[in-house]
Every structure is written in structure tokens, then in C-alpha cells.
Amino acid sequence: MAANTLLIELGVEELPPSAIDTLSDAFAEAIAAGLREAEVAFGEVQAFATPRRLAVRIRELDGKQPDRRIERRGPALAAAYKNGEPTRAAQGFASSCCVGVDELIQLETDKGTWLGYRFEQPGESVTTLLPGIVAKAIADLPVPRNMRWGASRIEFSRPVHWLMMLYGGDIVAASILGLDAGRETRGHRFHAPAAIPLAHADDYLDALEDAYVLADRQRRRERIREQVLSEAEVQEATAVIDESLLEEVSGLVEWPVALTGSFDERFLEVPAECLISSMKANQKYFHLLDDAGKLKPAFITIANIDSHDPQQVIAGNEKVIRPRLADAAFFFEADLKHSLASRRDGLASVVFQQQLGSLADKARRSEAVARYIAERIEGDVGHAARAAQLAKCDLVTEMVLEFPELQGTMGCYYARHDGEPEDVAQALDEQYLPRFASDDIPRTRTGLALALADRLDTLTGIFGIGQRPTGAKDPFALRRAAIGVLNILIKAKLDLDLRELLEQAAAQHRDLPKASGLVDDVLDYMLDRFRAWTQDEGIAVEVYLAVRSRPVTRPLDFARRVHAVHAFAQREEAAALAAANKRVANILAKQDDEVSTHVSEELLLEGAEKALAEALAARQREVVPLVAEARYSEALDALAGLRTPVDTFFDEVMVMADDEAVRRNRLALLANLQGLFLEVADIAELQQ
């Protein structure tokens, strides 16, 4: 049977928009995996989805499995015949193969000769295989929560109303989820509700588009983007398109139509972030900015219908958003009746973590650490302390209770309203920066101190109660906190010792059950995060290992060394010197006694070892000052000049000489070579 196109569509009631992409991709991959397992060849796999359907189209799907050559092994030849006659073992094996004994063959193996049978097994048709493959794919979907409908005991994410399975122009006979497969799909619920029979699987997208359905997820998403930008241009405004909101809206509609509505300008007295959060979270609207970057009293909504009276749809959306914005205005006005500082007492009743106390306890600990950091980065110690005292106060405000994503932002607004110093107000917003690896870091010294203090308190506290993250669980986002600390220290060029910071943070906790070795434990965990950091920077893991092998506890210094070793690794001399250092490390590791670094000139007998000793002495005078000034790239550039004397040394000198004094002197020479490179990193790791 010639290859053809396969189309599968599962028609459902509205799926959760946040789950559509995941379900669609999983459905396509599961069917493809089933076909691969069945050894059926196929071409391009396309996943389609709307709120009312999950579909998969597979091009050039072979009509059957390939025929397979099967070989079965029976009893050993010695057990198969006795006195030239077949034994019961041979007869039983032949019977199981449905042939006579005379049709069996002998199989020669390294373990002897066996009775066997070879035959061609015809491949099954793909239409026979598909019902089982599709049923398993549906059963294995990562459905967030199943439900039942009607009197049936069948379960799925939403009630299922139709199943279409076409191979080319033919229906694939199957019964899944209580439905018999057919050739009919459905168009838009309102514009084209009648069933649509498809003549061929290749007609799918065009037929649905004629019925007001864009089944291609990416095309639907881009259609929304284009429409939003076009509507904004008409309004002489800039549309802000949040990608997560765009994805969610795309999962709510089948035929997107962008419409622009407006709201009362009086609501602009409320912070823009509050209005934007309300519009995005509650109504899924895109907001607009004017030329000055300020919020305009307008929004763009995506309707799922091409209305003959769009103004009526707009009026309905305006009517719905009005009370939402009024709520936001009410929360803001209610919050302004109380100063941020007056809410500090309320933090005592909010639990941060049962064993670590309340948010008030966290604020107290963070204040001490923020003071310590501010002093060392030449910040305002008093402002850092004040920011730490107020940092979590907005968590008990009406606005943040309604819109948790505004934490920090509202604290900044309320602090300004209360007349707090500007850097204190900014720090309340900046404490959550960076939110992700490439995000901005705090701009103010007060914000830097607070952001570091808050994360260090969380890290030491959670580790201190024995809840370090695992591969599957990280409820307190400690990985993100650790990477945040590293990013702040590096990007802000704060040359602070991480061990000292952790010691200060750990000292603020009382009665931690895992206090012993806590600082070392957290320090190792945080420095291990540099592995992901270097990969994000496009740097090989061997470079990270070369630096990690040294006791470097200042992240800024760590980063400088990483970049220097990365640049050194690109040099022609790097491979040879890395190999030499690896050889040196192996030689020194085999010595029972500690190797001295004192080299006696009188015991330097060979020209090659004298040349190496002179080169080492010269490089040491050059490199040590460079390392002291953290000029690691220049130091490694200088050390690259050791390649020739090192290579010559190993070519011409026997390190493990018979004379013990000479041998020890040569080992000391190698220890000096190793130690000079270790001033920067263990470049032997570049051999990995």
C-alpha cells in the first residue's frame, strides 16, 4: 500500500488554555512514538490544536509495517536427535513453529549447534495498528484533571464529542473513548456549527479555515499579534504584547478578531501596574501605551467571533472591565489609608516557613544582613536597614492580596507615598531582581543589599532545616535564589566573599537543626550553580571545572578566572600545557610524602631542567603581581610561554631519577610548575 497522509482529530469541549500546547505536543509525539515502535516509516508530523480540538497530521505514512525475517532457536542439536531420530524436544519445537521437523534448520553459534527455524513475517497494515496506537496515546496524555460526562464512565480532560481518523481518503475503523471514528470535523461553534465531511486528510486546514477555524497554533498566534499591532496603530499607540498572555489568548479562540475598547481616564490615577494586572489576569486584554510610555485608557481584546455589530462586543467588554478597574482603584485607595510601616506588626502573623518563623522574623534577619552588605559596598546602612524592615509589608496590603504578582511594585508606590527615601522605595521593587538569569539586577546600592540579604536568608534557613532542593522539588526556588546572588555579585562587580556573606546570614538564625557544616553546604551548592552559569555564557564545562577545583569563594573573582581560562583554552599552547599539567598532577599524586617546592640549583643536572627552572622563576616574577591584581588573562598569557621549556623537559629529563636527591629536586620543580598555574586555575581539567 502506497504511503499517504494520516489525520487524527479529537473533538472536545473547551480545553484549559494553559494545557493546550502541552497536550497537543504530547499527543503528536505519542502517536509518532507508537509508529516508530511499530517500525512504520513516516514523514512530517504536525500538531494542531484549538480550544475544541486536538489534531495530528502525519505526511507520507507507509501503509504497512515492513516484512520481518524471524529466526527462532530451539533445542540444542544434541538434544534434538537420538540415534538419528528426532526427539520429543525437536518435535515439540517444530509443532510450535507449525512446521514439520524436516523444515527446521541448524543454527551455528559460538555456544554450539542448535535446531532453528527462519520465516518471513508479513507486516501488519497501518490501519490495523492505528487504533491501538491512538488509544494508548490518548490514555497517556498529561491531562491535568480528568472528568466524566453523562452516564459514561469514560474519562478525559473535557467531554469528547467526535473522533476523526482518516488515512488518505479512507476512514480508519476504530472505537476510542466511546466514539466510532469518522471523516467529519466541526467548524466554528457559531459561524459554522454543522458537521464538515472531509474527502481527504490533506483537506483539513483549508476546510477548517473556510469554517472560521485556524487550527494551526502558530499561525493563530501570529494572526492575533498582527491584529493587535494593527489596532494599536489605528489608536496611534504602542501595544504591549506579553508572550505568555498571547499564548493564553490563542488558547481561548478559534477565529481571533481584535477589537479596541476604552475605560474612564479617572482610573489612570491608580498605578499603571495595578490596571495592567487587572486587565491581563481577569480579562486577558492587551494594554496600550502612548508616545511617552504611559498607559492609555484603552485596551485590545480578542473576540472569538466575527460580529456583525462589533461595537456591541466592545461595549460588553467595557462594561465588564469597569468594575474590575474600580476594584483596583478601591484597593489602592484603601491601602493608602495606612502607612507601609504600620503594617510591620501584621507580618508577625504571616508564616514564612514553620521552622523559620514569620515574615517579621525574616525581616529581622534580613535587616542585619542588609546592614552588613551595605557597609561593605559603600551603601547607606540606615537606608538598607529601613528597606529590609519594609520589604515584605506590601504582602499584607489589599492590592497584593488580590494581585500577588505586584509584590514589591506596590511596596515601592506606597513607600513613595509615605515619604520614604527614594532609594528605599526603589529597593522594595528591586529586591526581587533578577527574576530570571538574564533579568536586570537592582540599580541602587540599597536594592543590591536587600536583594542579596533576602536570598541569603532564605538559602541558609531552608538548608538549615534540612530541606535542600532535589532534582524534582525546589519549593522555595533555591536554585533561582542562588543564581540570583551570583548574577548580582558579578554584574554589579561586587567583590564580596560568599563564605563571609553566608556566615553572616547563618548567624541570624536560631536553633537550626542542620547548623553544623551549614555554610560549607550552602557555599558548595551555590558555587555548583556556576556550572549552569558558564554554559549559559557559552563556555565549556571543562573551564568551569578548572576554576571550581580551586578554593575560590568570591563569585566576581570566579567569573574573572572563568573568562580568562576560556580565552586561554583557545590558544594553541593550551592543549599541550593542559596535558603537561595533567601529567604533573598524576606524578605528584603518586608520591607518598609531601613534595617540597624548594628547588636546589646544584641538583639541576640537565640543560632542559635548568631551562625550565629559569623560565619558571621568570614567569613567577611576572605572574604573581598579575594574579594579585586579578589580571588573570594576562597571567595565563605569560604562562603560555612555558610550553617549549615544559615540552623539552619531559622529552629529555627522567623525572624519577635513581638518585633520590635529584628525583626530589625534579619533583619540586614540577610542584612549582603546577603551583604557578594553580594561582589561576587547574588547567589540567582542560584535558577532560
C-alpha positions in Angstrom: 0.0 0.0 0.0 1.4 3.4 -1.0 2.3 6.0 1.6 -0.4 8.5 2.4 -1.4 11.3 4.9 -2.8 10.3 8.3 -5.2 12.7 10.1 -6.5 12.3 13.6 -8.7 14.8 15.3 -10.3 14.6 18.8 -13.2 17.0 19.2 -13.7 18.2 22.8 -15.4 20.9 24.8 -13.2 23.9 25.6 -9.8 22.7 26.9 -7.9 24.7 29.6 -5.9 27.3 27.6 -2.8 26.7 29.7 -2.8 23.0 28.8 -3.5 23.1 25.1 0.1 23.4 23.9 1.3 20.7 26.2 -1.5 18.3 25.3 -1.1 19.0 21.6 2.6 18.3 21.5 2.3 15.2 23.7 -0.5 13.8 21.5 1.6 14.2 18.4 4.8 12.8 20.0 2.9 9.8 21.4 1.5 8.8 18.1 4.8 9.3 16.4 6.5 7.1 19.1 3.9 4.4 18.6 4.6 4.3 14.8 8.3 4.2 15.4 7.9 1.3 17.8 5.8 -0.5 15.2 8.6 0.3 12.7 6.3 2.1 10.3 8.0 4.8 8.3 6.5 8.3 8.1 7.4 11.9 7.2 6.5 15.2 8.7 4.5 15.3 11.9 2.2 18.3 12.6 0.3 19.1 15.8 -2.8 21.2 15.6 -5.0 22.4 18.4 -7.7 24.9 19.3 -9.9 25.1 22.4 -12.2 22.5 20.8 -9.8 20.0 19.2 -6.5 18.2 19.4 -5.3 17.0 16.0 -2.2 15.3 14.4 -1.4 15.1 10.7 1.4 12.8 9.5 2.6 13.0 6.0 3.9 10.1 3.9 2.9 7.4 6.4 3.6 3.9 5.0 0.6 1.7 4.5 2.1 -1.2 6.4 4.9 -2.4 8.5 7.9 -3.9 6.7 8.1 -7.7 6.5 10.4 -9.0 9.1 12.7 -12.0 8.9 12.2 -14.0 12.1 14.6 -16.6 13.5 13.6 -18.9 16.3 16.1 -21.1 18.2 15.0 -24.5 19.5 16.8 -27.2 21.4 20.5 -28.0 21.1 21.2 -30.3 18.3 22.5 -33.0 20.7 19.1 -32.9 22.5 17.1 -32.7 19.2 18.1 -36.1 17.8 18.8 -39.5 19.3 20.2 -42.3 17.2 19.3 -40.1 14.1 15.7 -39.8 15.1 14.0 -36.5 16.2 13.3 -36.4 19.9 10.2 -35.1 21.6 12.1 -31.8 22.1 12.6 -31.5 18.3 9.0 -32.5 17.5 7.6 -30.1 20.1 9.7 -27.2 18.7 8.6 -28.0 15.1 5.0 -28.1 16.3 5.3 -24.7 18.0 6.5 -23.3 14.6 3.6 -25.1 12.8 6.0 -27.0 10.5 7.5 -30.4 10.2 10.9 -31.4 11.7 12.3 -31.7 8.2 11.7 -27.9 7.6 13.9 -26.9 10.6 17.4 -25.7 10.1 20.7 -25.9 12.1 22.0 -22.7 13.6 25.7 -22.5 14.3 26.6 -20.3 17.3 29.7 -19.8 19.5 27.9 -22.0 22.1 27.3 -24.9 19.7 24.7 -26.0 17.1 21.0 -25.6 17.7 17.8 -26.5 15.9 16.1 -23.4 14.5 13.5 -22.0 12.1 13.5 -19.0 9.9 10.5 -17.4 8.3 9.2 -14.1 6.8 6.5 -12.4 9.0 4.4 -10.1 6.9 4.0 -6.6 8.3 0.6 -5.5 9.5 -1.3 -2.8 7.8 -1.1 0.7 9.4 -4.9 0.9 9.6 -4.8 -2.2 11.8 -2.1 -0.8 14.1 -3.5 2.7 14.4 -6.5 2.1 16.8 -4.2 0.7 19.5 -1.5 3.4 18.9 -4.1 6.2 19.1 -5.9 4.8 22.1 -2.6 4.5 24.0 -1.6 8.0 23.0 -4.8 9.4 24.4 -4.6 7.4 27.6 -1.0 8.6 28.2 -1.8 12.3 27.7 -0.6 14.5 30.6 -4.2 15.6 31.4 -4.2 18.0 34.4 -7.5 16.6 35.7 -9.9 14.1 34.2 -13.7 14.3 34.3 -16.7 12.1 33.4 -19.7 13.2 31.5 -23.2 11.8 31.0 -23.8 8.3 32.3 -20.5 7.0 30.8 -17.5 6.0 32.9 -15.1 7.3 30.2 -12.7 10.0 31.5 -10.9 12.8 29.7 -9.9 16.4 30.4 -13.2 17.6 28.8 -16.2 15.8 27.3 -15.3 14.3 23.9 -17.8 14.8 21.0 -16.2 13.4 17.9 -13.3 11.4 16.6 -12.0 11.7 13.1 -9.4 9.3 11.7 -8.5 9.4 8.0 -5.7 7.7 6.1 -5.7 9.5 2.9 -9.4 9.4 1.9 -10.3 6.3 3.9 -11.8 6.2 7.4 -9.6 4.2 9.9 -12.0 1.9 11.7 -11.6 2.5 15.4 -13.7 3.0 18.5 -12.0 5.1 21.2 -13.4 7.0 24.2 -16.8 5.5 23.3 -16.7 7.1 19.8 -16.5 5.5 16.4 -14.0 7.2 14.1 -15.4 9.0 11.1 -14.5 11.6 8.5 -16.4 14.6 9.9 -14.9 17.5 11.7 -16.6 20.6 13.1 -16.1 24.3 12.3 -16.6 27.3 14.5 -19.3 26.9 17.2 -21.3 29.9 15.9 -20.1 30.7 12.4 -20.1 27.1 11.1 -21.7 24.7 13.6 -22.6 22.0 11.0 -20.5 18.8 10.6 -17.9 19.1 7.8 -17.1 15.8 6.0 -13.5 15.6 4.6 -12.8 13.8 1.4 -9.1 13.6 2.2 -6.8 14.1 5.1 -4.9 16.8 3.2 -8.0 19.0 3.1 -8.0 19.6 6.8 -6.6 23.1 7.3 -8.3 24.6 4.3 -11.7 23.1 5.2 -11.4 24.4 8.8 -10.4 27.9 7.7 -13.4 28.0 5.4 -15.4 27.2 8.6 -13.8 30.0 10.7 -11.2 27.9 12.5 -7.5 28.5 12.5 -6.2 25.1 13.7 -2.5 25.9 13.3 -1.4 27.2 16.7 1.5 29.3 15.5 -0.5 30.8 12.6 -3.3 31.7 15.0 -0.9 33.2 17.5 0.7 35.3 14.8 -2.7 36.4 13.4 -3.5 37.7 16.9 -0.2 39.5 17.1 -0.7 41.2 13.7 -4.2 42.2 14.6 -3.2 43.7 18.0 -0.4 45.7 16.3 -2.7 46.9 13.6 -5.4 48.0 16.1 -2.7 49.8 18.1 -1.5 51.6 15.0 -5.1 52.9 14.4 -5.1 54.2 18.0 -1.7 55.9 17.5 -0.4 53.8 20.4 2.1 51.0 21.2 0.6 47.6 22.1 2.4 45.7 24.8 2.3 42.0 23.8 3.2 39.7 26.7 4.2 36.4 25.1 2.6 34.3 27.9 -0.7 36.3 27.5 -0.5 35.9 23.8 -0.2 32.1 24.2 -3.1 32.0 26.7 -5.4 34.1 24.5 -4.5 31.9 21.5 -5.8 29.0 23.5 -9.1 30.7 24.1 -10.2 31.4 20.5 -10.5 29.6 17.2 -11.1 32.6 15.0 -9.5 35.7 16.5 -10.8 39.2 15.9 -9.1 42.1 17.7 -11.3 44.9 19.0 -10.3 48.1 20.8 -12.2 49.3 23.9 -11.7 52.1 26.4 -12.1 52.9 30.1 -12.6 56.0 32.2 -9.5 58.2 32.4 -10.0 58.6 36.1 -8.7 55.1 36.6 -5.3 56.4 35.4 -4.8 57.8 38.9 -4.2 54.3 40.0 -0.7 52.9 39.4 -0.5 51.6 35.9 0.8 48.2 37.0 -2.5 47.6 39.0 -4.6 48.3 36.0 -2.5 46.2 33.7 -2.6 43.3 36.1 -6.3 43.5 36.3 -6.7 43.7 32.6 -4.3 40.8 31.9 -5.3 38.5 34.8 -9.1 39.0 34.7 -10.0 39.9 31.1 -6.9 38.8 29.0 -6.7 42.3 27.5 -3.6 43.8 25.8 -2.8 47.3 27.1 -1.7 50.3 25.2 1.0 52.9 25.8 1.3 56.5 24.5 4.4 58.1 22.9 5.7 58.9 26.4 5.4 55.2 27.5 2.4 55.9 29.8 -0.7 53.8 29.9 -3.6 54.9 27.7 -7.2 54.5 28.8 -7.7 51.8 26.2 -7.3 48.1 25.7 -7.4 45.5 22.9 -9.5 42.4 23.4 -9.6 39.3 21.2 -13.1 38.1 20.4 -13.8 34.6 19.2 -16.4 35.8 16.7 -16.6 38.0 13.7 -19.6 40.0 14.8 -21.9 42.0 12.5 -22.1 44.5 15.3 -18.6 44.8 16.8 -19.5 47.9 18.8 -21.8 45.8 20.9 -19.0 43.3 21.7 -16.7 46.3 22.6 -19.4 47.7 24.8 -19.8 44.4 26.6 -16.1 44.2 27.3 -16.0 47.9 28.5 -18.9 47.1 30.8 -17.0 44.1 32.3 -13.7 45.8 32.8 -15.2 48.8 34.6 -15.9 47.1 37.9 -12.5 45.3 37.7 -10.7 48.6 37.5 -13.0 50.1 40.1 -11.9 47.3 42.4 -8.2 48.0 41.7 -8.9 51.7 42.5 -10.6 50.8 45.7 -7.8 48.6 46.9 -5.3 51.3 46.1 -7.2 54.0 47.9 -7.8 51.7 50.9 -4.1 50.8 51.1 -3.1 54.4 51.2 -5.0 55.0 54.4 -2.3 53.1 56.2 1.4 53.7 56.0 3.6 50.8 54.9 5.5 50.9 58.2 2.2 50.5 60.2 1.8 47.1 58.6 5.0 45.7 60.1 3.1 44.3 63.1 0.9 42.3 60.7 3.9 40.4 59.4 4.2 38.5 62.7 1.0 36.6 61.9 2.2 35.6 58.4 4.2 32.4 58.4 7.3 32.4 56.2 8.2 28.8 57.0 7.0 26.9 60.1 10.5 26.2 61.4 11.9 29.6 60.4 9.1 31.7 61.8 7.1 34.6 60.4 7.8 37.3 57.8 8.6 39.5 60.7 11.3 37.1 61.8 12.6 37.1 58.2 12.6 40.9 58.1 14.6 41.0 61.3 17.2 38.6 60.0 17.4 40.3 56.5 17.9 43.7 58.2 21.1 42.5 59.9 22.5 41.0 56.7 21.5 44.1 54.6 23.3 46.3 57.1 26.4 44.2 56.8 26.3 44.2 53.0 25.6 47.9 52.6 28.6 48.8 54.7 30.8 46.7 52.5 29.5 48.0 49.2 29.6 51.7 50.4 25.8 51.9 50.6 23.7 53.7 53.1 23.5 51.3 56.0 20.4 53.1 57.5 18.5 53.0 54.2 19.4 49.3 53.7 18.0 48.6 57.2 14.9 50.5 56.6 14.3 48.8 53.3 14.6 45.4 54.9 12.1 46.4 57.6 9.6 47.4 55.0 10.4 44.8 52.3 7.5 42.4 53.0 5.0 44.9 54.3 3.1 45.1 51.0 2.3 41.4 51.2 -0.4 42.2 53.6 -2.0 45.0 51.5 -5.3 44.6 49.8 -3.7 45.2 46.3 -1.1 42.5 46.7 -3.5 40.1 48.2 -5.6 40.5 45.1 -2.7 40.6 42.6 0.3 38.7 44.1 2.4 39.5 41.1 2.5 43.2 42.2 4.6 42.4 45.3 7.5 44.8 45.5 5.9 47.1 42.9 3.2 48.2 45.3 5.7 48.4 48.2 7.6 51.0 46.1 4.5 53.1 45.4 3.3 53.0 49.0 6.8 53.9 50.3 7.0 56.9 48.0 3.5 58.0 49.2 4.7 57.7 52.8 7.8 59.9 52.1 10.4 57.2 52.5 13.8 57.9 50.9 13.7 57.2 47.1 16.4 54.5 47.2 14.4 52.8 50.0 11.3 52.9 47.8 13.2 51.6 44.8 14.8 48.8 46.8 11.3 47.4 47.7 10.7 46.8 44.0 14.3 45.8 43.2 14.5 43.1 45.9 13.0 40.6 43.5 15.6 41.3 40.8 16.8 39.4 38.9 13.7 37.2 38.5 15.4 35.1 35.9 19.0 34.6 34.6 19.0 37.3 32.0 16.9 39.8 34.0 18.2 43.2 35.2 19.8 43.5 38.6 19.0 46.2 41.2 20.2 49.7 40.3 20.6 51.1 43.7 23.1 50.1 46.4 20.2 49.8 48.9 18.4 47.5 46.4 21.6 45.4 46.0 22.0 44.9 49.7 18.3 44.0 50.2 18.2 41.6 47.2 21.3 39.8 48.4 20.2 39.7 52.1 16.7 38.3 51.3 18.1 35.5 49.2 20.9 34.6 51.6 18.5 34.4 54.5 16.3 32.0 52.5 19.2 29.8 51.4 20.7 29.4 54.8 17.4 29.0 56.5 16.0 26.3 54.2 19.3 24.4 54.1 19.5 24.8 57.9 16.2 22.9 58.4 17.3 20.1 56.0 15.2 21.0 53.0 17.8 21.4 50.3 16.3 21.2 46.8 16.2 17.9 44.9 16.1 17.2 41.2 12.3 17.2 41.3 11.4 19.5 44.2 12.5 23.1 44.9 9.5 24.7 46.6 11.5 27.7 47.8 13.2 28.3 44.4 16.6 28.0 46.0 18.3 27.4 42.6 16.9 30.7 41.3 17.9 32.4 44.6 21.5 31.1 44.3 21.8 32.1 40.6 20.3 35.5 41.5 23.0 36.1 44.2 25.8 35.1 41.7 24.4 37.3 39.0 24.1 40.3 41.3 27.6 39.9 42.6 29.1 39.5 39.2 27.1 42.0 37.2 27.3 44.7 39.9 31.0 44.0 40.2 30.7 43.4 44.0 33.9 41.7 45.1 32.4 40.1 48.2 33.4 36.8 49.7 30.4 34.5 49.5 31.5 32.5 52.6 31.6 35.6 54.7 28.1 36.6 53.5 26.7 33.1 54.3 28.3 33.1 57.7 26.6 36.5 58.4 23.2 35.2 57.2 23.5 31.9 59.1 24.4 33.7 62.3 20.9 35.4 62.3 19.1 32.0 62.5 18.4 30.4 65.8 18.4 26.7 66.6 18.8 25.3 63.1 18.8 21.5 63.2 21.4 21.3 60.4 23.6 24.2 61.6 26.7 22.0 61.6 28.6 22.5 58.3 25.7 24.7 57.0 27.9 27.4 55.5 30.1 24.9 53.6 27.0 23.1 52.4 25.3 26.2 51.0 28.6 27.5 49.6 29.2 24.4 47.6 25.6 24.4 46.4 25.9 28.0 45.2 29.3 27.6 43.6 28.0 24.5 41.8 25.4 26.8 40.1 28.3 28.3 38.2 28.2 25.2 36.0 24.9 26.3 34.5 26.1 29.9 34.5 29.2 29.1 32.4 27.0 27.0 30.0 24.7 30.0 29.6 27.8 32.0 28.7 28.7 29.5 26.0 31.8 28.3 28.0 32.8 24.7 28.1 32.2 22.8 31.3 35.9 21.9 31.5 36.7 25.6 32.0 34.2 25.6 34.9 35.9 22.5 36.4 39.3 24.1 36.1 38.3 27.1 38.3 36.0 25.1 40.6 38.9 22.9 41.6 40.4 25.9 43.4 39.1 27.4 46.7 37.6 30.5 45.1 34.8 31.9 47.2 34.4 35.4 45.6 31.9 35.0 42.7 33.2 38.0 40.9 36.7 36.6 41.1 35.4 33.2 40.0 33.8 34.8 36.9 37.0 36.6 36.0 39.0 33.4 36.2 36.4 31.5 34.1 36.6 34.1 31.3 40.4 34.1 31.5 40.7 30.3 31.3 38.1 30.3 28.5 40.3 32.7 26.5 43.4 30.7 27.3 41.8 27.4 26.2 41.5 28.9 22.7 45.3 29.3 22.4 47.5 26.9 20.5 49.6 26.2 23.6 46.6 25.3 25.8 46.3 21.7 24.9 50.0 20.9 25.4 50.2 22.7 28.7 46.9 21.1 29.9 48.3 17.7 29.1 51.6 18.6 30.8 49.8 19.7 34.0 47.7 16.6 33.9 50.9 14.6 33.8 52.5 16.6 36.6 49.4 16.1 38.8 49.5 12.3 38.2 53.2 12.2 39.1 52.8 14.2 42.2 49.7 12.3 43.3 51.7 9.1 43.4 54.2 10.4 45.9 53.8 9.0 49.4 55.4 12.1 51.1 54.6 15.7 50.6 56.6 17.2 47.8 58.7 20.2 48.6 58.7 23.3 46.4 62.3 24.2 47.2 64.5 23.7 44.1 68.3 23.4 44.6 70.3 24.8 41.6 73.2 22.5 42.5 70.9 19.5 41.7 69.8 20.7 38.3 71.9 18.5 36.1 70.3 18.5 32.7 70.1 21.5 30.4 66.3 21.1 29.9 65.6 21.2 33.7 67.9 24.2 34.1 66.0 26.0 31.3 62.6 25.1 32.9 63.8 26.4 36.3 64.9 29.7 34.8 61.7 30.0 32.9 59.6 29.3 36.0 61.5 31.8 38.0 61.0 34.5 35.4 57.3 33.7 34.9 56.8 33.7 38.7 58.1 37.2 39.0 55.7 38.3 36.2 52.6 36.3 37.1 52.3 36.7 40.9 51.7 40.5 40.7 49.2 40.0 37.9 47.2 37.4 39.9 47.2 39.7 42.9 45.5 42.3 40.7 43.1 39.8 39.3 44.6 40.2 35.8 44.2 36.5 35.1 44.1 36.7 31.3 47.5 38.4 31.3 48.8 35.9 33.8 47.8 32.9 31.6 49.2 34.7 28.5 52.5 34.8 30.3 52.3 31.2 31.4 51.6 30.1 27.8 55.3 30.9 27.2 56.2 27.9 29.3 55.1 25.4 26.6 58.5 25.0 25.0 60.6 24.5 28.2 57.9 22.2 29.6 57.8 20.0 26.5 61.6 19.9 26.3 61.8 18.9 29.9 59.5 15.9 29.5 61.2 14.9 26.3 64.8 15.0 27.7 64.6 14.6 31.5 63.8 11.4 33.5 61.8 12.8 36.5 62.0 9.6 38.6 65.8 9.5 38.6 67.6 6.8 40.6 69.4 9.4 42.8 66.8 10.3 45.5 68.1 13.9 45.9 67.9 14.6 42.1 64.5 12.9 42.0 63.1 15.1 44.8 64.6 18.2 43.2 62.8 17.4 39.9 59.6 16.8 41.7 60.0 20.1 43.4 60.4 21.7 40.0 57.2 20.2 38.8 55.4 21.2 42.0 56.4 24.8 41.3 55.1 24.5 37.7 51.8 23.2 39.0 51.6 25.8 41.7 52.2 28.6 39.3 49.2 27.6 37.1 47.1 26.9 40.2 47.4 30.6 41.0 44.7 30.9 38.4 43.1 27.5 37.9 43.8 23.8 37.5 44.2 23.8 33.7 44.8 20.0 33.9 41.0 19.9 33.9 41.0 21.1 30.3 42.2 17.6 29.4 38.7 16.2 30.4 
